[in-house]
Amino acid sequence: MSMLNRFRKPGGFHQLLALIEGCEPEKQKNLLSLIGNEDPGWAHLVKLKALSFERIMKWPIEILMEISPHVPEKIQIAALCKMTDPSKEKWFKSIIGLKQKEIRQSCTEAQPLPSEQQAATIKIVQIVRELEEKGLIKLSQIDPSLQLDKRLAA
């Protein structure tokens, strides 16, 4: 039986994206390879439409300011430890008020495991998807390439 058959139903493409986005990079690569073996077109489309932490960090600071209040401090701290210095500073600028100072201080003291850092970045991607579902952010306006064709979204 085809692996993709379970995703070729209404809402299935969203489920496939959630599955891919919720995996660590090595597993993502393996899943995309399996998808590509079955349907290269879908594999390409998933690559184009999948949201990643790296992609989020390329968005304008104003968008990050809408996201950061919804991310628990512990998740932010673990993710910050994985970021490069320019990305860290960009994220810190998205945090308003005293919370920025608290998170900055905690980040200098924290030493999360690589697995915790990876889990934190995946959680941020999931939070962004939840914000989109609730209508709090519109990914199609932030990054038009993320917009899904109505036939796939159904």
Protein Blocks (a to p, Z undefined) as FASTA:
>chain_A
ZZklmmmcghklmmmmmmmmmpcfklmmmmmmmmmmmommlmmmmmmmpccfklmmmpcf
klmmmmmmmpcfklmmmmmmmpcfklmmmmmmmpgcjllmmmmmmmmmpccdfklmmmmm
mmmmmmmmmmmmnopacfklmmmmlpccfklmZZ
